[in-house]
Amino acid sequence: MTQTYDIAVVGATGAVGEVMLAMLAERKFPVRRLYALASERSAGTTVRSGDREITVLDLATFDFSQAQIGLFSAGGDISAAYAPKAAAAGCIVIDNTAHFRYEDDIPLVVPEVNPQDIARYKARGIIANPNCSTIQMVVALKPIHDAVGIERINVCTYQSVSGTGKDAIEELQAQSRAVLAGTAISSKVYPKPIAFNVLPHIDVFLENGYTKEEMKMVWETNKIMGDPSIRVNPTTARVPVLYGHSEALHIETREKLSAAAARRLLEKAPGIVVLDDRQPGGYPTAVTESAGRDPVFVGRIREDISHPRGLDMWVVSDNLRKGAALNSIQIAEHLVASYL
Ligand code: A2P
């Protein structure tokens, strides 16, 4: 008989938590008991995971010794407070927030890139899930780094509002309706209107002038690839898209790699779908390819005319799936297959 596991989803009523619940069922994860946890506000309401209807419990009073794996996505402060308690109670935490990602004894894992690091979960009982924009970038770059080495990455992101959470999805929808109706708009989640606009700002500003979202892409790429020599220069922008992040990547490799050779490497790499026809519509977009689907889509692969060892590409993925819920569940799948 297949072994089954008791799973707690923390932040079960949120944008990522809902996808985690759906994907546990979709991927037939061997779940025995499933606990949906959120704030006191949602306790007693119900959520769905495939055919199961589950009553939401208050995180504050939950006994984590009842679960073997906890999928956390309720914000950094919640993880800071509850993940160590869960781990101490024997529940292995897969944390989707940034809170533990940069600690040396916490593995930061993308299963297509560094699955071997999962073994290090024993130190603290916590495994960190990387930032959504980092995950899709390193999935696309790992085969190229393994083949010829990457010296430097310039990346601009075009990130959807679902990465901010449900409030942001509602803000974009409400503002879009207001703009089209010609009525006044108000902004609460973002500092400027997001409807029909682009904001060059995600997360807080840091002393060096970059935002924290940008520095996450630097720190996390070095940690996941296990190579601190890769230089990363990101600009992260929020765009009026509901689901799916897009990224323009400009990389400089150690050895020259042709666009054709890069395309061949990417076509056989795990988790990637190449869509690269040099004609109108022959490229992936958030709305038409990635939303609601699992792969990291890559297109617009070409040699950089301004650099002898430069390559450009366009990378798109669903930030709630590969960028969050799917990556966490893939980590859990490795955990149960190899370690529990
Ligand atoms: P709740 O719905 O009860 O507020 P999103 O990222 O879409 O904004 O969702 C955030 C998730 O984190 C929700 O499930 C939310 O639950 C949960 N959450 C927020 N604050 C707390 C808290 N203090 N305790 C437990 N869960 C929380």
Boltz pocket constraint, residues with backbone or C-beta under 6 A from the ligand:
constraints:
  - pocket:
      binder: B
      contacts: [[A, 10], [A, 11], [A, 12], [A, 13], [A, 14], [A, 15], [A, 16], [A, 17], [A, 37], [A, 38], [A, 39], [A, 40], [A, 41], [A, 42], [A, 43], [A, 59], [A, 60], [A, 73], [A, 74], [A, 75], [A, 78], [A, 164], [A, 165], [A, 166], [A, 167]]
      max_distance: 6.0
